[in-house]
Amino acid sequence: MPEEGSDAPGRGGRLRRELGLPAVTLSGVGIILGAGIYALLGQAAGMAGNAVWLTFAVAAVIAAFSALSYAELSSMYPRAGAEFEYVFHAFGERLAFVVGWLIVFSGILGAATVSLGFAGYFSDFTGFSLIPSAILLLAFLAGILLYGIKETARAAIAMTLIEVGGIVMVILIGLPYLGRVDYFEMPFGVSGLLQASALVFFAYMGFEEMVKLSEETREPEKIIPLALIIALAVSIFLYVLVSLAAVSVVGWEQLAASRAPFAEVASVAFGPAAFTIISVIALFATANTALLMMMASSRILYGMASSTALPPALARVHPRTRTPWVAIVVVVLASMAFLFAGEIDFVANVTNFTLFVTFVVINASVILLRYRAPDLVRPFRIPGAVGTLPLVPVLGVVSSLFLLAQLDALVLLVGGVLVVVGTGIALAGHRGLRGTQ
């Protein structure tokens, strides 16, 4: 059975269970798709050349290892605290706090990254400056989040359908051009391909955010793992096809030079009117991902505060909307602050650092719990094991460490500072009131 009390309210009140399989799956597709393709395709093409499609395939395999680990753990502990809960049961409260700290930052940094992607399209479309455009977006999305989970899900589903439509449009545009370029052309060799794979891993960011919806989903121990797997499979399929289509139409050089790569593809094929259409679709796509990332970060803040790992004020739930309003405000303000941190690829790679470190610990948690709690019911169980040792999480640990090694020194330094600060807080003053494990 999942942990007793998984439906119980935290100190700040209970969230409302509104979501079923279609809503969770579409939310997952929405948060995954908008982040990477619309915002990072140009930067990835500049590193990997026409082989940019291969970077999405490499990142997909690695993402799948960790996604399966999330699926198993979410079926065991269906709580909004997600990673914090998983690591708490495997390794204890202090490491759980550090991981929760990193996950909160990954969502905040991710929302800032995608908001800058939104601002790039919005700037090309209207002439507005980047930072003010991103701030206005985040403020608008905060209003949706505060309004309610059902309303947030409806907005996310509508924007997901729009962004999938944009991706399908680019795929259809590229079909007549397929075969025009060498799809294995790598101007910077295997090194460029691997660095691009580490960058576009950000494009799969989102599957791990889906588990934060556990306390707002009906039958989460069944629905969350299934929705996670479906959303990731759909995203992989669309990513590979659309990256092949994009380089077929304009080539990697032109993609790398554009702040709005999808619109560039449409413009070459159909002229300025198509540029406008794709730009508008890209605005919805990036806004959707930022919305869902902030939602996920606010839920883990709520979950950690409900477990007394963070100040209880963060667990306050609005009496009418049943949303964790204090956590939402904190996440939105922090995302606005990180808009000033640097270029979009730098912010994305710092986000990736937090994810890679977290994925190492999450995969290790699956392994350890197979030994420490072998009889615990697992509604979803990762197939493939040698004795008690599950093979997929081992591959998840190794591959996450491999991608971590592809990041540049400055990213590793900034990420390391985040880890040290989180560890310092955990060691110096963090005392949970949950009782013993």
Number of C-alpha atoms within 10 A of each C-alpha: 11 17 14 8 9 14 15 12 13 21 18 20 18 21 25 17 17 14 21 16 19 12 18 27 26 23 31 32 30 31 31 31 30 33 32 27 27 29 32 26 30 25 23 30 30 22 27 28 28 26 26 31 26 21 26 29 18 17 23 24 14 22 25 19 22 27 27 24 26 32 28 19 30 31 26 22 24 27 30 29 27 29 32 28 26 26 28 19 18 23 16 15 22 21 19 23 26 24 28 28 27 23 26 22 22 26 28 29 30 30 36 31 34 30 32 27 30 31 29 26 28 21 17 17 15 9 11 14 13 19 17 14 17 25 21 14 21 23 14 12 22 20 13 17 26 20 17 18 23 17 14 20 21 14 17 28 22 15 25 28 16 20 26 18 15 24 26 15 15 22 21 14 21 24 16 12 17 16 13 12 17 13 19 14 14 20 17 14 14 12 14 22 25 22 20 29 27 27 29 30 24 26 29 27 27 28 29 24 28 30 34 25 27 28 26 23 24 17 16 26 25 18 22 30 27 17 26 27 18 15 23 23 14 15 21 21 13 16 25 19 19 25 26 24 25 31 27 23 25 21 20 29 15 17 26 20 14 16 21 27 28 29 29 24 27 25 18 14 17 11 13 13 12 18 22 18 14 27 26 19 24 30 24 21 34 32 30 32 31 32 28 26 29 30 31 28 30 31 32 29 30 34 30 28 23 25 20 20 23 19 13 17 17 25 29 21 21 18 12 8 17 18 26 29 24 18 24 24 19 16 28 25 15 16 25 23 14 17 24 12 13 11 11 20 18 17 24 28 26 28 27 27 27 25 24 25 20 24 27 21 24 26 27 20 22 27 20 19 18 16 12 12 11 11 9 13 13 18 16 20 17 18 9 12 11 7 7 12 15 20 16 21 28 18 16 27 22 14 21 25 15 15 21 21 15 17 20 13 10 12 19 18 12 13 19 15 12 19 17 13 13 19 18 13 14 20 14 8 8 16 14 17 9 11 6 7 9
